[in-house]
């Protein structure tokens, strides 16, 4: 990281990162950390932080200028187009500001995940090309914050166990789950993520 901190400026407070005491160098931006934490690069340069914030603010500004809201994004990964459309219509009725992306197979899903970064994913298990459990494992490895709900006709215990092993957040059977249960779960996820109940966000946020 280099000698980022100005020499000669020290503070005897506790390092906020490791709680260790000692001669703590103070950088021009006001961050106080010990030499050990400085050496491991736990503090970003002030200019890096400034540029990161500025870039994110610009992204939000462009979005608002184009008339688009910052919405909660949900992806439906389901090869049955009729069932997929039913889920989409039901979600849109309950959460009108939600942005819903569709994918009919694993390859299409992964491509759209890379470009759309959905907050929530409804995942079928039996998909053309790559099964939903393997796809879930890859998604959670790259996007651990994404919530994955397995929604499948395969409700045997071994499938549920496999879903857990592949880091799915929830597992439901298409044959037994009620629409109201799905709506309550989605609403709780929206609130947990800081969105409004309709899928929109009253304040601009970083994604």
N, CA and C of each residue as an Amber inpcrd file, in Angstrom:
protein
   621
   0.8190000  -1.2120000   0.0000000   0.0000000   0.0000000   0.0000000
   0.8450000   1.2500000   0.0000000   2.1120000   1.1400000   0.4990000
   3.0010000   2.2960000   0.4830000   2.8170000   3.1520000   1.7110000
   3.6330000   4.2010000   1.8020000   3.5750000   5.0900000   2.9520000
   2.4770000   6.1130000   2.7420000   1.2500000   5.6880000   2.9290000
   0.0930000   6.5320000   2.6790000  -0.0650000   7.5770000   3.7730000
   0.2700000   7.2200000   5.0120000   0.0610000   8.1140000   6.1390000
   1.2040000   9.1080000   6.2740000   0.8650000  10.3050000   6.7150000
   1.8920000  11.3210000   6.9350000   2.7590000  10.9330000   8.1240000
   4.0660000  10.9990000   7.9860000   4.9370000  10.6520000   9.1160000
   4.8360000  11.6940000  10.2060000   5.0220000  11.2500000  11.4420000
   5.0960000  12.1720000  12.5540000   3.7650000  12.4630000  13.2080000
   2.6630000  12.0280000  12.6490000   1.3530000  12.2600000  13.2490000
   0.8680000  10.9640000  13.8810000   0.8010000  10.9550000  15.2120000
   0.4160000   9.7400000  15.9100000  -0.6740000  10.0490000  16.9290000
  -1.3640000   9.0130000  17.3280000  -2.4310000   9.1570000  18.2850000
  -2.4130000   7.9190000  19.1700000  -2.6320000   8.0930000  20.4640000
  -2.5410000   6.9630000  21.3820000  -3.8990000   6.3010000  21.6350000
  -4.9060000   6.6040000  20.8230000  -6.2110000   5.9660000  20.9750000
  -6.1540000   4.5020000  20.5520000  -7.2790000   3.7980000  20.7090000
  -7.3560000   2.3950000  20.3160000  -7.6320000   2.3030000  18.8220000
  -6.9090000   1.4220000  18.1420000  -7.1540000   1.2000000  16.7160000
  -8.5730000   0.6600000  16.5400000  -9.4030000   1.2930000  15.7210000
 -10.7910000   0.8470000  15.5690000 -10.9340000  -0.4900000  14.8540000
  -9.8600000  -0.9650000  14.2150000  -9.9490000  -2.2130000  13.4820000
  -9.5460000  -3.4110000  14.3230000  -8.4310000  -3.3100000  15.0380000
  -7.9500000  -4.4750000  15.7810000  -7.9780000  -4.2860000  17.2930000
  -8.4290000  -3.0990000  17.7410000  -8.5020000  -2.8030000  19.1750000
  -7.1480000  -2.8490000  19.8870000  -6.0660000  -2.8150000  19.1050000
  -4.7370000  -2.8210000  19.7020000  -4.2780000  -1.4070000  20.0340000
  -3.4890000  -1.2510000  21.0630000  -2.9970000   0.0670000  21.4400000
  -1.5620000   0.2590000  20.9500000  -1.1680000   1.4700000  20.7620000
   0.2030000   1.7430000  20.3280000   0.2930000   3.0710000  19.6170000
   1.3820000   3.2860000  18.8840000   1.5650000   4.5270000  18.1400000
   0.7880000   4.4100000  16.8380000  -0.3080000   5.1230000  16.7570000
  -1.2230000   4.9660000  15.6390000  -1.0470000   6.1090000  14.6410000
  -0.5840000   5.8410000  13.4040000  -0.4410000   6.8930000  12.4030000
  -1.8010000   7.4030000  11.9620000  -1.8970000   8.7000000  11.7290000
  -3.1400000   9.3260000  11.3200000  -2.9970000   9.8360000   9.9060000
  -3.8950000   9.4040000   9.0190000  -3.7540000   9.8110000   7.6250000
  -4.4260000  11.1500000   7.3660000  -4.2040000  11.7540000   6.2050000
  -4.7890000  13.0640000   5.9250000  -6.3110000  13.0730000   5.9330000
  -6.9330000  11.9390000   5.6550000  -8.3810000  11.8940000   5.6430000
  -8.9980000  11.7220000   7.0150000  -8.1930000  11.5300000   8.0460000
  -8.6940000  11.4340000   9.3970000  -8.8730000  10.0160000   9.9020000
  -8.5420000   8.9890000   9.1190000  -8.6470000   7.6140000   9.5810000
  -7.4650000   7.2800000  10.4740000  -7.7470000   6.7430000  11.6530000
  -6.6900000   6.3990000  12.5910000  -6.6390000   4.8900000  12.7310000
  -5.5030000   4.2920000  12.3380000  -5.3230000   2.8560000  12.4650000
  -3.8890000   2.5650000  12.8720000  -3.6480000   1.3660000  13.3860000
  -2.2990000   0.9980000  13.7760000  -1.4870000   0.5980000  12.5410000
  -0.1800000   0.4800000  12.7220000   0.6950000   0.1540000  11.6010000
   0.3780000  -1.2250000  11.0290000  -0.0110000  -2.1500000  11.8890000
  -0.3310000  -3.4980000  11.4080000  -1.5050000  -3.4580000  10.4330000
  -2.5610000  -2.7310000  10.8010000  -3.7380000  -2.6420000   9.9330000
  -3.4320000  -1.8450000   8.6750000  -2.5710000  -0.8490000   8.8090000
  -2.1650000  -0.0960000   7.6250000  -1.4410000  -1.0230000   6.6530000
  -0.5580000  -1.8620000   7.1960000   0.2330000  -2.7460000   6.3620000
  -0.6010000  -3.7590000   5.6190000  -1.7070000  -4.1960000   6.2350000
  -2.5760000  -5.1660000   5.5800000  -3.5520000  -4.5060000   4.6190000
  -3.5240000  -3.1870000   4.5260000  -4.3430000  -2.4800000   3.5450000
  -5.8180000  -2.4530000   3.8750000  -6.1660000  -2.4060000   5.1940000
  -7.5730000  -2.4090000   5.5560000  -8.2310000  -1.0440000   5.3550000
  -7.4370000   0.0040000   5.1730000  -7.9800000   1.3410000   4.9770000
  -7.7220000   1.7790000   3.5460000  -8.7500000   2.2200000   2.8590000
  -8.5850000   2.6870000   1.4960000  -8.0160000   4.1020000   1.4830000
  -7.3620000   4.4260000   0.4050000  -6.9260000   5.7900000   0.2270000
  -8.1490000   6.7070000   0.1690000  -7.9730000   7.8960000   0.6840000
  -9.0700000   8.8620000   0.6890000  -9.5450000   9.1290000  -0.7380000
  -8.6070000   9.2080000  -1.6770000  -8.9840000   9.4790000  -3.0620000
  -9.7850000   8.3240000  -3.6530000  -9.4590000   7.0840000  -3.2700000
 -10.1990000   5.9280000  -3.7550000 -11.6290000   5.9570000  -3.2480000
 -11.8050000   6.3010000  -1.9740000 -13.1450000   6.3790000  -1.3950000
 -13.9520000   7.4610000  -2.0910000 -13.3260000   8.6130000  -2.3080000
 -14.0090000   9.7260000  -2.9580000 -14.4790000   9.3400000  -4.3570000
 -13.5960000   8.6900000  -5.1240000 -13.9380000   8.3080000  -6.4880000
 -15.0450000   7.2590000  -6.5080000 -15.0040000   6.3120000  -5.5680000
 -16.0240000   5.2730000  -5.5140000 -17.3910000   5.8660000  -5.2300000
 -17.4610000   6.7710000  -4.2550000 -18.7310000   7.4180000  -3.9180000
 -19.2280000   8.2630000  -5.0790000 -18.3100000   9.0160000  -5.6990000
 -18.6940000   9.8840000  -6.8100000 -19.2630000   9.0660000  -7.9680000
 -18.6430000   7.9340000  -8.2810000 -19.1120000   7.0940000  -9.3770000
 -20.5020000   6.5320000  -9.0900000 -20.7380000   6.1090000  -7.8570000
 -22.0370000   5.5590000  -7.5020000 -23.1150000   6.6450000  -7.5220000
 -22.7690000   7.8430000  -7.0550000 -23.7230000   8.9430000  -7.1020000
 -24.0890000   9.2780000  -8.5420000 -23.1060000   9.2300000  -9.4480000
 -23.3570000   9.5220000 -10.8510000 -24.2760000   8.4760000 -11.4710000
 -24.0770000   7.2010000 -11.0940000 -24.9380000   6.1330000 -11.6060000
 -26.3880000   6.3590000 -11.2040000 -26.5940000   6.7300000  -9.9370000
 -27.9440000   6.9960000  -9.4470000 -28.5340000   8.2170000 -10.1420000
 -27.7350000   9.2600000 -10.3190000 -28.2110000  10.4870000 -10.9690000
 -28.6890000  10.2070000 -12.3870000 -27.9210000   9.4310000 -13.1510000
 -28.2930000   9.0920000 -14.5270000 -29.5990000   8.3000000 -14.5410000
 -29.7290000   7.3700000 -13.5990000 -30.9380000   6.5590000 -13.5170000
 -32.1660000   7.4220000 -13.2760000 -32.0420000   8.3840000 -12.3480000
 -33.1730000   9.2500000 -12.0280000 -33.4920000  10.1970000 -13.1700000
 -32.4560000  10.7090000 -13.8410000 -32.6710000  11.6090000 -14.9740000
 -33.3810000  10.9070000 -16.1180000 -33.1470000   9.6100000 -16.2600000
 -33.7980000   8.8340000 -17.3140000 -35.2130000   8.4070000 -16.9440000
 -35.6370000   8.8300000 -15.7500000 -37.0040000   8.5280000 -15.3340000
 -37.1770000   7.1480000 -14.7600000 -36.0950000   6.4440000 -14.4780000
 -36.1990000   5.0930000 -13.9310000 -35.9770000   5.1060000 -12.4300000
 -36.7940000   4.3590000 -11.7020000 -36.6520000   4.2610000 -10.2630000
 -35.6690000   3.1590000  -9.9130000 -35.1450000   3.2310000  -8.7130000
 -34.2910000   2.1640000  -8.2150000 -35.2130000   1.1310000  -7.5880000
 -35.3460000   0.0020000  -8.2410000 -36.3330000  -0.9760000  -7.8390000
 -35.6770000  -2.2690000  -7.3650000 -36.4210000  -2.9840000  -6.5540000
 -36.0300000  -4.3250000  -6.1350000 -36.1330000  -5.2450000  -7.3450000
 -35.0790000  -6.0310000  -7.5930000 -35.0310000  -6.8800000  -8.7840000
 -35.2200000  -8.3500000  -8.4180000 -36.1690000  -8.9660000  -9.0910000
 -36.4560000 -10.3850000  -8.8800000 -36.2870000 -11.1330000 -10.1920000
 -35.6150000 -12.2760000 -10.1450000 -35.4490000 -13.1100000 -11.3340000
 -36.2260000 -14.4060000 -11.1600000 -36.9290000 -14.8050000 -12.2270000
 -37.6540000 -16.0680000 -12.2520000 -36.9200000 -17.0250000 -13.1800000
 -36.3530000 -18.0840000 -12.6340000 -35.6410000 -19.0820000 -13.4360000
 -36.5170000 -20.3210000 -13.4920000 -37.2430000 -20.4600000 -14.6010000
 -38.2630000 -21.5030000 -14.7370000 -38.4500000 -21.7980000 -16.2160000
 -38.3460000 -23.0910000 -16.5980000 -38.4690000 -23.4450000 -18.0130000
 -39.9190000 -23.5700000 -18.4730000 -40.8610000 -23.6910000 -17.5370000
 -42.2730000 -23.7440000 -17.8800000 -42.7880000 -22.3120000 -18.0240000
 -42.9710000 -21.8670000 -19.2660000 -43.3230000 -20.4650000 -19.5170000
 -44.6680000 -20.0910000 -18.9120000 -45.6110000 -21.0240000 -18.9000000
 -46.9300000 -20.7470000 -18.3340000 -46.8430000 -20.5160000 -16.8320000
 -46.1060000 -21.3940000 -16.1330000 -45.9410000 -21.2410000 -14.6860000
 -45.1520000 -19.9780000 -14.3750000 -44.1350000 -19.7100000 -15.1840000
 -43.3230000 -18.5050000 -14.9900000 -44.1670000 -17.2390000 -15.1270000
 -45.0500000 -17.2250000 -16.1170000 -45.9080000 -16.0620000 -16.3230000
 -46.8940000 -15.8840000 -15.1770000 -47.3740000 -17.0040000 -14.6390000
 -48.2970000 -16.9350000 -13.4990000 -47.6140000 -16.3020000 -12.2910000
 -46.3860000 -16.7420000 -12.0070000 -45.6420000 -16.1600000 -10.8850000
 -45.4080000 -14.6700000 -11.1170000 -45.0120000 -14.3340000 -12.3330000
 -44.7360000 -12.9340000 -12.6630000 -45.9680000 -12.0660000 -12.4560000
 -47.1120000 -12.5120000 -12.9640000 -48.3470000 -11.7240000 -12.8340000
 -48.7390000 -11.5430000 -11.3720000 -48.6090000 -12.6160000 -10.5850000
 -48.9560000 -12.5340000  -9.1640000 -48.0340000 -11.5780000  -8.4120000
 -46.7400000 -11.6440000  -8.7170000 -45.7950000 -10.7450000  -8.0590000
 -46.0510000  -9.2940000  -8.4550000 -46.3440000  -9.0620000  -9.7320000
 -46.6080000  -7.7010000 -10.2080000 -47.8620000  -7.1190000  -9.5670000
 -48.8630000  -7.9660000  -9.3360000 -50.0870000  -7.5040000  -8.6800000
 -49.8010000  -7.0440000  -7.2500000 -48.9460000  -7.7850000  -6.5660000
 -48.6480000  -7.4790000  -5.1730000 -47.5570000  -6.4310000  -5.0050000
 -46.5900000  -6.4400000  -5.9260000 -45.4260000  -5.5480000  -5.8190000
 -45.2310000  -4.8250000  -7.1610000 -46.0760000  -3.8270000  -7.4510000
 -46.0940000  -3.2050000  -8.7830000 -44.8000000  -2.5310000  -9.2070000
 -43.9740000  -2.1020000  -8.2570000 -42.7230000  -1.4260000  -8.6220000
 -41.5400000  -2.3800000  -8.7270000 -41.7850000  -3.6560000  -8.5180000
 -40.7110000  -4.6490000  -8.5970000 -40.2830000  -4.8650000 -10.0500000
 -38.9830000  -4.9250000 -10.2780000 -38.4380000  -5.2260000 -11.5990000
 -38.2660000  -6.7390000 -11.7040000 -38.9540000  -7.3740000 -12.6550000
 -38.9390000  -8.8320000 -12.7640000 -38.2390000  -9.2480000 -14.0520000
 -37.2090000 -10.0840000 -13.9060000 -36.4370000 -10.5990000 -15.0420000
 -36.7410000 -12.0850000 -15.1810000 -36.8300000 -12.5680000 -16.3990000
 -37.1590000 -13.9680000 -16.6370000 -36.0300000 -14.7080000 -17.3410000
 -35.9040000 -15.9960000 -17.0250000 -34.9380000 -16.8640000 -17.7030000
 -35.5230000 -18.2650000 -17.7920000 -35.3540000 -18.8910000 -18.9630000
 -35.9370000 -20.2100000 -19.1860000 -34.9730000 -21.3670000 -19.0000000
 -33.6790000 -21.0590000 -18.8180000 -32.6930000 -22.1150000 -18.5890000
 -31.5020000 -21.5420000 -17.8390000 -30.5740000 -22.4230000 -17.4600000
 -29.4460000 -22.0070000 -16.6380000 -28.5050000 -21.0360000 -17.3260000
 -28.2420000 -21.2430000 -18.6060000 -27.3200000 -20.3670000 -19.3320000
 -27.8730000 -18.9520000 -19.4160000 -29.1400000 -18.8410000 -19.7830000
 -29.7740000 -17.5250000 -19.8680000 -29.8090000 -16.8550000 -18.4920000
 -30.0840000 -17.6560000 -17.4690000 -30.1520000 -17.1150000 -16.1140000
 -28.8250000 -16.5090000 -15.6900000 -27.7410000 -17.2470000 -15.9050000
 -26.4430000 -16.7510000 -15.4620000 -26.0340000 -15.5030000 -16.2280000
 -26.3690000 -15.4340000 -17.5040000 -26.0600000 -14.2370000 -18.2880000
 -26.8140000 -13.0240000 -17.7540000 -28.0780000 -13.2100000 -17.4280000
 -28.8880000 -12.0960000 -16.9420000 -28.5320000 -11.7110000 -15.5140000
 -28.0960000 -12.6780000 -14.7310000 -27.6580000 -12.3620000 -13.3710000
 -26.4440000 -11.4480000 -13.4180000 -25.5210000 -11.7240000 -14.3200000
 -24.3270000 -10.8920000 -14.4490000 -24.6610000  -9.4670000 -14.8520000
 -25.7170000  -9.2830000 -15.6460000 -26.0530000  -7.9440000 -16.1280000
 -27.0760000  -7.2170000 -15.2550000 -27.9460000  -7.9580000 -14.5770000
 -29.0300000  -7.3270000 -13.8090000 -28.8020000  -7.3440000 -12.2940000
 -28.0130000  -8.2580000 -11.7880000 -27.7460000  -8.3720000 -10.3460000
 -29.0380000  -8.3870000  -9.5150000 -29.8770000  -9.4100000  -9.6820000
 -31.1430000  -9.4520000  -8.9460000 -30.9410000  -9.6000000  -7.4460000
 -31.8800000  -9.0290000  -6.6850000 -31.8610000  -9.1710000  -5.2240000
 -32.4350000 -10.5130000  -4.7940000 -33.4150000 -11.0010000  -5.5760000
 -34.1430000 -12.2200000  -5.2260000 -34.2640000 -13.1020000  -6.4670000
 -34.0820000 -14.4090000  -6.2900000 -34.1710000 -15.3480000  -7.4120000
 -35.0670000 -16.5110000  -7.0290000 -36.1190000 -16.7460000  -7.8400000
 -36.9280000 -17.9570000  -7.7180000 -36.3320000 -18.9850000  -8.6680000
 -35.9620000 -20.1270000  -8.1430000 -35.1940000 -21.1050000  -8.9120000
 -35.8970000 -22.4650000  -8.9640000 -36.1470000 -22.9390000 -10.1790000
 -36.6210000 -24.3110000 -10.3600000 -35.4000000 -25.2410000 -10.3130000
 -35.6110000 -26.5110000 -10.0410000 -34.4900000 -27.4530000 -10.0020000
 -34.2340000 -28.0530000 -11.3850000 -35.2820000 -28.5630000 -12.0100000
 -35.1220000 -29.2410000 -13.3000000 -35.1650000 -28.2110000 -14.4220000
 -33.9730000 -27.9050000 -14.9590000 -33.8420000 -26.9050000 -16.0150000
 -33.0620000 -27.4910000 -17.1850000 -33.2990000 -27.0020000 -18.3960000
 -32.4910000 -27.4520000 -19.5390000 -31.0240000 -27.0880000 -19.3450000
 -30.1500000 -27.9920000 -19.6430000 -28.7150000 -27.7110000 -19.5890000
 -28.1080000 -27.9230000 -18.2270000 -28.4580000 -27.0720000 -17.2620000
 -27.8490000 -27.1410000 -15.9320000 -28.9440000 -27.0800000 -14.8860000
 -28.8920000 -27.9910000 -13.9090000 -29.9650000 -28.0150000 -12.9220000
 -29.8730000 -26.8340000 -11.9640000 -31.0080000 -26.5190000 -11.3660000
 -31.1000000 -25.3420000 -10.5230000 -30.2570000 -25.3880000  -9.2720000
 -29.9570000 -26.5800000  -8.7710000 -29.1280000 -26.6870000  -7.5680000
 -27.6860000 -26.2820000  -7.8700000 -27.1530000 -26.7720000  -8.9800000
 -25.7930000 -26.4060000  -9.3660000 -25.7180000 -24.9100000  -9.6970000
 -26.7560000 -24.4160000 -10.3530000 -26.8030000 -22.9890000 -10.6810000
 -26.8490000 -22.1490000  -9.4090000 -27.5950000 -22.6010000  -8.4200000
 -27.6560000 -21.8950000  -7.1400000 -26.2850000 -21.8230000  -6.4900000
 -25.5530000 -22.9270000  -6.5200000 -24.2080000 -22.9450000  -5.9330000
 -23.3070000 -21.8960000  -6.5900000 -23.3630000 -21.8000000  -7.9210000
 -22.5260000 -20.8380000  -8.6390000 -22.9540000 -19.4010000  -8.3350000
 -24.2690000 -19.1760000  -8.2840000 -24.7700000 -17.8380000  -8.0000000
 -24.3420000 -17.3790000  -6.6190000 -24.4940000 -18.2460000  -5.6310000
 -24.1530000 -17.8640000  -4.2540000 -22.6540000 -17.6550000  -4.0780000
 -21.8600000 -18.3410000  -4.9060000 -20.4100000 -18.1370000  -4.8430000
 -20.0320000 -16.7550000  -5.3590000 -20.7130000 -16.2910000  -6.4260000
 -20.4020000 -14.9980000  -7.0340000 -21.2060000 -13.8480000  -6.4320000
 -22.4330000 -14.1320000  -6.0040000 -23.3230000 -13.0940000  -5.4690000
 -23.9480000 -13.5860000  -4.1560000 -23.1700000 -13.6410000  -3.0920000
 -23.6670000 -14.2130000  -1.8350000 -24.8370000 -13.4530000  -1.2230000
 -25.0160000 -12.1730000  -1.5930000 -26.1090000 -11.3960000  -1.0250000
 -27.4480000 -11.6870000  -1.6870000 -27.4350000 -12.3320000  -2.8520000
 -28.6900000 -12.6560000  -3.5380000 -29.4630000 -13.7030000  -2.7400000
 -30.7740000 -13.5030000  -2.6190000 -31.6400000 -14.4580000  -1.9300000
 -32.1790000 -15.4450000  -2.9590000 -31.9540000 -16.7340000  -2.7470000
 -32.4100000 -17.7580000  -3.6800000 -33.5000000 -18.5960000  -3.0270000
 -34.6630000 -18.6280000  -3.6840000 -35.7870000 -19.4530000  -3.2410000
 -35.9610000 -20.5980000  -4.2340000 -35.7480000 -21.8130000  -3.7840000
 -36.0010000 -22.9800000  -4.6260000 -37.4960000 -23.2400000  -4.6310000
 -38.0850000 -23.2430000  -5.8290000 -39.5160000 -23.4980000  -5.9830000
 -39.6520000 -24.6290000  -7.0020000 -39.9850000 -25.8260000  -6.5120000
 -39.8670000 -27.0130000  -7.3610000 -40.9660000 -28.0310000  -7.0920000
 -41.1610000 -28.9150000  -8.0470000 -42.0700000 -30.0560000  -7.8610000
 -41.3690000 -31.2120000  -7.1600000 -40.0390000 -31.1570000  -7.0870000
 -39.2480000 -32.2150000  -6.4440000 -39.1020000 -31.8800000  -4.9570000
 -40.0340000 -32.3530000  -4.1480000 -40.0460000 -31.9590000  -2.7470000
 -39.5790000 -33.0780000  -1.8080000 -38.8270000 -34.0340000  -2.3360000
 -38.2910000 -35.1000000  -1.4970000 -37.2160000 -34.5460000  -0.5550000
 -37.0210000 -35.1770000   0.6030000 -36.0410000 -34.6740000   1.5840000
 -34.6360000 -34.5200000   1.0130000 -34.2300000 -35.4370000   0.1140000
 -32.8730000 -35.3430000  -0.4280000 -32.6780000 -34.0890000  -1.2880000
 -33.7630000 -33.6330000  -1.9370000 -33.6660000 -32.3950000  -2.7110000
 -33.5530000 -31.1860000  -1.7760000 -34.3130000 -31.2140000  -0.6980000
 -34.2290000 -30.1290000   0.2840000 -32.8210000 -30.0570000   0.8780000
 -32.2560000 -31.2110000   1.2000000 -30.9080000 -31.2550000   1.7600000
 -29.8880000 -30.7470000   0.7460000 -30.0600000 -31.1300000  -0.5150000
 -29.1500000 -30.6610000  -1.5610000 -29.2560000 -29.1560000  -1.7370000
 -30.4640000 -28.6140000  -1.6050000 -30.6570000 -27.1680000  -1.7170000
 -29.9120000 -26.4390000  -0.6040000 -29.9840000 -26.9880000   0.6000000
 -29.2710000 -26.3880000   1.7330000 -27.7560000 -26.4370000   1.4990000
 -27.2730000 -27.5720000   1.0150000 -25.8400000 -27.7240000   0.7660000
 -25.3370000 -26.7610000  -0.3080000 -26.2150000 -26.4020000  -1.2390000
 -25.8320000 -25.4880000  -2.3110000 -26.1630000 -24.0350000  -1.9880000
 -26.4780000 -23.7630000  -0.7030000 -26.6120000 -22.4060000  -0.1620000
 -27.9180000 -21.7090000  -0.5170000 -28.9480000 -22.4530000  -0.9430000
 -30.2510000 -21.8250000  -1.1630000 -30.7790000 -21.3050000   0.1680000
 -31.4950000 -20.1810000   0.1170000 -32.0280000 -19.5820000   1.3450000
 -33.3510000 -20.2050000   1.7750000 -34.1730000 -20.5920000   0.7850000
 -35.4860000 -21.1650000   1.0830000 -35.7820000 -22.2800000   0.0910000
 -36.6570000 -23.2080000   0.5230000 -37.0430000 -24.3320000  -0.3240000
 -38.5420000 -24.5520000  -0.1720000 -39.2780000 -24.5010000  -1.3040000
 -40.7160000 -24.7070000  -1.2660000 -41.1450000 -25.6490000  -2.3750000
 -42.2220000 -26.3840000  -2.1160000 -42.8170000 -27.2570000  -3.1160000
 -43.8890000 -26.4840000  -3.8810000 -43.8840000 -26.5880000  -5.1880000
 -44.9090000 -25.9370000  -6.0070000 -46.2990000 -26.4710000  -5.6670000
 -46.3540000 -27.7240000  -5.2370000 -47.6440000 -28.3670000  -5.0020000
 -48.2970000 -27.9440000  -3.6940000 -47.5100000 -27.4570000  -2.7410000
 -48.0790000 -27.1780000  -1.4190000 -47.9960000 -25.7140000  -0.9970000
 -47.1090000 -24.9400000  -1.5970000 -46.9430000 -23.5540000  -1.1820000
 -48.1500000 -22.7190000  -1.6100000 -48.6060000 -21.8490000  -0.7360000
 -49.7270000 -20.9580000  -1.0340000 -49.1930000 -19.5850000  -1.4600000
 -49.9520000 -18.9230000  -2.3270000 -49.5200000 -17.6150000  -2.8200000
 -49.2970000 -16.6390000  -1.6700000 -50.1720000 -16.6830000  -0.6750000
 -50.0360000 -15.7740000   0.4650000 -48.7280000 -15.9610000   1.2090000
 -48.2550000 -17.2020000   1.3090000 -46.9790000 -17.4750000   1.9780000
 -45.8200000 -16.8510000   1.2050000 -45.8810000 -16.9790000  -0.1300000
 -44.8410000 -16.3750000  -0.9700000 -44.8480000 -14.8600000  -0.8140000
 -46.0380000 -14.2560000  -0.8240000 -46.1360000 -12.8010000  -0.7130000
 -45.5850000 -12.3080000   0.6270000 -45.9070000 -13.0150000   1.7010000
 -45.4180000 -12.6060000   3.0240000 -43.9030000 -12.7110000   3.0930000
 -43.3670000 -13.7830000   2.5080000 -41.9190000 -13.9540000   2.5100000
 -41.2360000 -12.8500000   1.7040000 -41.7600000 -12.5780000   0.5070000
 -41.1630000 -11.5380000  -0.3380000 -41.2390000 -10.1770000   0.3560000
 -42.3610000  -9.8930000   0.9810000 -42.5010000  -8.6200000   1.6860000
 -41.4740000  -8.4930000   2.8060000 -41.2440000  -9.5800000   3.5380000
 -40.2540000  -9.5350000   4.6220000 -38.8470000  -9.3090000   4.0690000
 -38.5550000  -9.8900000   2.9030000 -37.2500000  -9.7000000   2.2710000
 -37.0990000  -8.2560000   1.8060000 -38.1600000  -7.6950000   1.2280000
 -38.1400000  -6.2950000   0.8030000 -37.8140000  -5.3750000   1.9730000
 -38.5110000  -5.5670000   3.0720000 -38.3010000  -4.7060000   4.2320000
 -36.9010000  -4.8960000   4.8070000 -36.4440000  -6.1370000   4.8260000
 -35.0970000  -6.4230000   5.3400000 -34.0320000  -5.7460000   4.4950000
 -34.2570000  -5.6660000   3.1730000 -33.2950000  -5.0590000   2.2620000
 -33.4470000  -3.5440000   2.1680000 -34.4280000  -2.9760000   2.8790000
 -34.5930000  -1.5320000   2.8940000 -35.4800000  -0.9750000   1.8060000
 -36.3080000  -1.8180000   1.1800000 -37.2120000  -1.3600000   0.1300000
 -38.6130000  -1.1750000   0.6850000 -39.4330000  -0.4450000  -0.0750000
 -40.8350000  -0.3030000   0.2690000 -41.5830000  -1.5830000  -0.0740000
 -42.8010000  -1.7000000   0.4370000 -43.5790000  -2.9270000   0.2570000
 -43.9960000  -3.1630000  -1.1880000 -43.9480000  -2.1100000  -2.0410000
 -44.3270000  -2.2990000  -3.4460000 -43.1370000  -2.6490000  -4.3270000
 -41.9350000  -2.7140000  -3.7380000 -40.7360000  -3.0570000  -4.4940000
 -39.8770000  -1.8740000  -4.8650000 -40.3080000  -0.6720000  -4.5170000
 -39.5220000   0.5240000  -4.8070000 -38.7400000   0.9320000  -3.5670000
 -37.8880000   1.9160000  -3.7370000 -37.0970000   2.4180000  -2.6220000
 -37.2830000   3.9260000  -2.5500000 -37.6460000   4.4090000  -1.3780000
 -37.9110000   5.8330000  -1.2400000 -36.6480000   6.6680000  -1.2130000
 -35.5260000   6.0450000  -0.9780000 -34.2410000   6.7620000  -0.9870000
 -33.3250000   6.0760000  -1.9630000 -32.4600000   6.8240000  -2.6140000
 -31.5100000   6.1810000  -3.5200000 -30.4850000   5.4300000  -2.7030000
 -30.0370000   4.2990000  -3.2440000 -29.1800000   3.3990000  -2.4800000
 -28.1030000   2.8430000  -3.4110000 -27.0400000   2.3450000  -2.8050000
 -25.9850000   1.7000000  -3.5590000 -26.3120000   0.2340000  -3.7110000
 -26.0740000  -0.3410000  -4.8870000 -26.3160000  -1.7700000  -5.0990000
 -25.0120000  -2.5080000  -5.1990000
